[in-house]
Amino acid sequence: MALSFPAGRAGTKDGTSGGAGDGSEGGTLRKNGTPRDSAPLRRKKNRARLRTVGFLSPWLIGFSVFFAYPLIATVYFSFMHYNQIKSPTFVGLKNWKYVFTQMPLFGPSLWNTLWLVVVMVALRVVFGLGIGLLVTKIKSGVGIFRTIFYLPYLAPPVAATVAFVFLLNPSTGPVNELLGHLGIEAPTWFNDPHWSKPSLVMLSLWGIGDLMVIFMAALLDVPKEQYEAAELDGANAISKFRYVTWPSITPIVMFAVVTGVVQTMQYYTQALVAGKLASGVNIGPGSVIQPGYPDHSTITVPQLVYSMGFQNFNTGAACVLSLVLFAIAMAVTLLLMRKSTGLLTED
């Protein structure tokens, strides 16, 4: 006896029903054979997408206004001649050629910036971690030591730099007077091209309180059970740090290094103020500050960006310098975040 099916619901070869009832509420099949969503389901998904975009809108607005648009504008003006008065005119790669082949201070400023990135970031991480370890081991008076180490970080950059230049003044500074009483020949610090960058590093180490707090939180978060197990296995202090502490705080060290690289690539205020104070030049209203004293040893790329963009009104060259900084910072960050070559591990 032949099988019969109701009208509009044709039977398939394997006995299943096809047509409009295939896995959807009255929908039809797409070209790839999957059922289309019904109208109520599509409206529900659209509402979910709009809700997601609504929650993301603060970040999207901030990203677009403060990162995407400035980056696109910087790339645009790097190919333009623009003095902030007349309309920009296209000049192709002339700004790039000028920066890399004709700008005399580009080489010294880039070298000083990279030197500070390597030396300053490394020493800040080491000193911050060391002070964090020291404070976590103190049994009494922890609050006092935390306050002592953290207070210098709260000092404004200009005020801290002025104080350091005074302390390291080669003629009247108390540091050189103390070294003289001890029979040690004191350097001229910010007045010596060989000591100016190390002096800036000392200034940054004085305000190490931010990294101290971050590393203290990471060290206190290491499970004590792991230390107890290491002691039962006969591990000494170095082994416990290597096999217990370091793997636990590696992500925090990574965070400190990456943020330190980004901040040092933007190093501006302390180097500019220290150079001008050490030079003895009076800074008055309308005076043009030429950075880099002594002998361009403290000039950094951000100082050169400001000088080219807002003193010489060469916006194209300033944008090229900014893009060079951005590219170097991105390259270093990506290198550090690679598991095979950076600080991160496979675990």
C-alpha positions in Angstrom: 0.0 0.0 0.0 1.5 3.4 -1.1 2.4 5.9 1.6 0.7 9.3 1.4 1.7 12.6 2.9 -0.4 15.7 3.8 -0.3 18.5 1.2 2.6 20.9 1.6 4.8 18.4 3.6 6.6 16.3 1.2 8.3 13.2 2.5 12.1 12.8 2.2 13.9 9.7 1.3 15.1 9.0 4.8 11.6 9.4 6.3 12.1 12.9 7.7 9.8 15.8 6.8 11.2 18.7 4.8 10.0 22.2 3.7 9.2 25.0 6.1 9.4 22.8 9.2 13.1 22.0 9.0 14.4 23.1 12.3 13.0 26.6 12.2 9.8 28.2 13.2 8.2 28.7 9.8 11.6 29.8 8.3 13.1 28.7 5.0 16.5 27.1 4.1 19.6 29.2 3.3 21.7 28.3 0.2 24.0 26.3 2.4 21.1 24.2 3.7 20.8 25.7 7.2 17.5 27.0 8.3 16.9 30.7 8.4 16.1 32.4 11.7 12.5 33.4 12.2 11.5 37.0 12.5 11.1 37.0 16.3 14.5 35.3 16.7 16.2 37.9 14.3 14.7 40.7 16.3 16.0 39.2 19.5 19.5 38.8 18.1 19.4 42.4 16.9 18.4 43.7 20.3 21.3 41.7 21.8 23.8 43.2 19.4 22.5 46.7 20.1 22.8 46.0 23.8 26.4 44.9 23.4 27.3 48.0 21.3 25.6 50.1 24.0 27.8 48.6 26.7 30.9 49.0 24.5 30.0 52.6 23.4 32.1 54.4 26.2 35.2 52.5 25.2 34.5 52.8 21.4 34.0 56.6 21.8 37.2 56.9 23.8 39.2 54.7 21.5 38.0 56.6 18.4 38.4 60.1 19.9 41.7 59.7 21.8 43.5 57.0 19.8 42.2 56.2 16.3 41.5 59.7 15.1 44.9 61.2 16.5 46.8 58.3 14.9 45.1 58.7 11.5 45.6 62.5 11.7 49.3 62.0 12.6 49.8 59.7 9.6 48.0 62.2 7.4 50.0 65.3 8.5 53.3 63.3 8.2 52.9 63.6 4.5 51.9 67.3 4.6 53.7 70.6 4.9 51.7 72.3 7.7 52.7 75.3 9.8 49.4 75.4 11.8 48.5 78.7 10.0 48.1 77.9 6.3 46.2 74.9 4.9 48.3 71.7 4.7 49.9 70.9 1.3 51.0 67.4 0.2 54.8 66.9 0.1 55.0 63.1 -0.1 58.0 61.7 1.8 59.9 64.9 2.2 59.2 65.1 6.0 60.4 61.5 6.4 63.5 62.2 4.4 64.2 65.4 6.4 63.9 63.6 9.8 66.1 60.6 8.9 68.7 62.4 6.8 68.8 66.1 7.6 67.6 66.6 11.2 70.8 66.9 13.3 69.2 66.2 16.7 67.2 63.1 15.6 70.1 60.7 16.2 71.1 62.0 19.7 67.5 62.2 20.8 66.7 58.7 19.7 69.9 57.4 21.3 69.1 59.1 24.6 65.5 57.8 24.6 66.5 54.2 23.9 69.3 54.5 26.5 66.8 55.6 29.1 64.3 52.9 28.1 66.9 50.1 28.5 68.7 51.4 31.7 65.9 53.2 33.5 63.2 50.6 33.0 65.5 47.7 33.9 66.8 49.4 37.1 63.3 50.6 38.1 61.9 47.0 37.9 64.9 45.6 39.8 64.7 48.2 42.5 61.0 48.1 42.8 61.0 44.3 43.1 63.8 44.5 45.6 62.1 47.1 47.8 58.8 45.1 47.6 60.6 42.0 48.8 62.3 43.9 51.6 59.1 45.5 52.9 57.1 42.2 52.8 59.8 40.6 55.0 59.7 43.3 57.6 57.8 42.2 60.8 57.2 45.5 62.5 56.8 49.0 61.3 55.7 48.0 57.9 53.4 51.0 57.5 56.2 53.4 58.2 58.5 51.9 55.6 55.7 51.8 53.0 55.0 55.4 53.6 58.7 56.4 53.4 59.2 54.6 50.1 56.0 55.7 48.5 56.0 59.4 49.5 58.6 60.4 46.8 56.3 59.1 44.1 53.7 61.6 45.1 56.0 64.6 44.5 55.2 66.5 41.3 57.7 65.8 38.5 58.8 69.5 38.3 59.2 69.9 42.1 61.1 66.6 42.4 63.4 67.5 39.5 64.1 71.0 41.0 65.0 69.3 44.4 67.3 66.8 42.7 69.1 69.5 40.7 69.7 71.4 43.9 70.9 68.3 45.8 73.3 67.5 43.0 74.5 71.0 42.3 78.3 70.7 41.7 79.0 74.0 43.6 76.6 74.2 46.5 74.8 70.9 46.6 74.9 68.9 49.8 75.7 65.6 48.0 79.0 66.9 46.5 79.9 68.6 49.8 79.4 65.2 51.6 81.5 63.4 49.0 84.2 66.1 49.3 84.4 65.5 53.1 84.8 61.8 52.4 87.7 62.5 50.0 85.7 61.3 46.9 86.0 63.4 43.7 82.4 64.3 43.0 81.0 64.4 39.4 79.2 67.5 38.1 76.0 65.4 37.6 73.6 67.3 35.4 76.3 69.6 34.1 78.4 66.6 32.7 77.2 64.9 29.5 78.4 61.6 30.8 76.5 61.9 34.1 73.4 63.7 33.0 71.4 60.5 32.0 72.6 58.5 35.1 71.4 61.5 37.2 67.9 61.2 35.6 67.9 57.5 36.4 68.7 58.3 40.0 65.8 60.7 40.0 63.5 58.0 38.7 64.7 55.5 41.3 63.9 58.0 44.0 60.3 57.8 43.0 60.0 54.1 42.9 56.9 53.9 45.1 54.5 53.0 42.3 56.3 49.8 41.4 56.9 49.0 45.0 53.2 48.9 45.7 52.5 46.8 42.6 55.2 44.2 43.4 54.1 44.1 47.1 50.6 43.1 46.0 52.0 40.5 43.7 54.4 39.0 46.3 51.7 38.9 49.0 49.4 37.0 46.6 51.9 34.1 46.2 50.4 31.1 48.0 52.2 30.3 51.2 51.6 26.6 50.7 54.1 26.7 47.9 56.8 28.2 50.1 56.1 25.6 52.7 56.4 22.8 50.2 59.7 24.2 48.9 61.1 24.4 52.4 60.2 20.7 53.0 62.1 19.9 49.8 65.1 21.7 51.2 65.0 24.8 48.9 67.0 27.8 50.0 66.0 31.5 49.6 67.3 31.7 46.0 65.6 28.5 44.9 62.3 29.6 46.5 62.5 32.9 44.6 63.4 31.2 41.3 60.9 28.3 41.4 58.1 29.7 43.5 58.1 33.5 43.5 59.2 34.3 40.0 56.7 32.1 38.1 53.9 33.6 40.2 54.8 37.3 39.6 56.0 37.0 36.0 52.8 38.6 34.6 53.2 41.6 37.0 56.8 42.0 36.0 55.6 41.9 32.4 53.1 44.6 33.2 55.8 46.8 34.9 58.2 46.4 32.0 55.7 47.2 29.2 54.2 50.2 31.0 57.7 51.4 31.9 58.8 51.2 28.2 55.7 53.2 27.2 56.2 55.8 29.9 59.9 56.2 29.2 59.4 56.6 25.5 57.3 59.7 26.5 60.0 61.0 28.9 59.8 64.8 28.7 59.3 66.9 31.8 62.2 65.8 34.1 64.8 65.9 31.3 63.7 69.3 30.1 63.5 70.9 33.6 66.8 69.4 34.7 68.7 70.5 31.6 67.4 74.1 31.9 68.0 74.4 35.6 71.5 73.0 35.3 72.3 75.4 32.4 71.6 78.4 34.6 69.5 80.1 31.9 66.6 82.1 33.2 63.2 81.0 31.8 60.9 83.9 31.5 57.6 84.6 29.6 58.0 84.1 25.9 61.5 82.6 26.1 62.2 79.7 23.8 63.6 76.7 25.6 66.3 74.7 23.6 66.4 71.3 25.2 69.3 68.9 25.6 71.8 70.6 28.0 74.6 69.6 28.4 75.7 68.9 24.8 72.3 67.4 23.8 72.8 64.6 26.4 69.4 65.0 27.9 67.3 65.6 24.8 64.7 63.0 24.1 62.4 62.4 21.1 59.3 63.8 22.9 61.2 67.1 23.5 62.1 67.2 19.9 58.5 66.6 18.9 57.4 69.6 21.0 60.2 71.7 19.7 59.5 70.9 16.0 55.7 71.2 16.4 55.1 74.1 18.7 58.3 76.2 18.5 59.3 75.7 14.9 55.8 75.0 13.6 57.0 72.1 11.5 54.0 69.8 12.1 54.9 67.3 9.4 58.3 66.5 11.0 56.8 66.4 14.5 54.3 63.8 13.2 57.0 61.7 11.7 58.9 61.7 15.0 55.7 60.7 16.8 55.1 57.8 14.5 58.7 56.6 15.0 58.1 56.6 18.7 54.9 54.7 18.3 56.5 52.1 16.0 59.4 51.5 18.4 57.1 51.2 21.4 54.8 48.8 19.6 57.8 46.7 18.4 59.3 46.5 21.9 55.9 45.6 23.4 55.2 42.8 20.9 58.7 41.5 21.4 58.3 41.4 25.2 54.8 39.7 25.0 56.0 36.9 22.7 56.2 33.7 24.7 59.3 32.4 22.9 61.4 35.6 23.4 59.7 37.7 26.0 58.9 37.4 29.7 55.8 35.3 29.3 56.1 31.5 29.6 54.1 28.7 28.1 52.5 28.0 31.5 
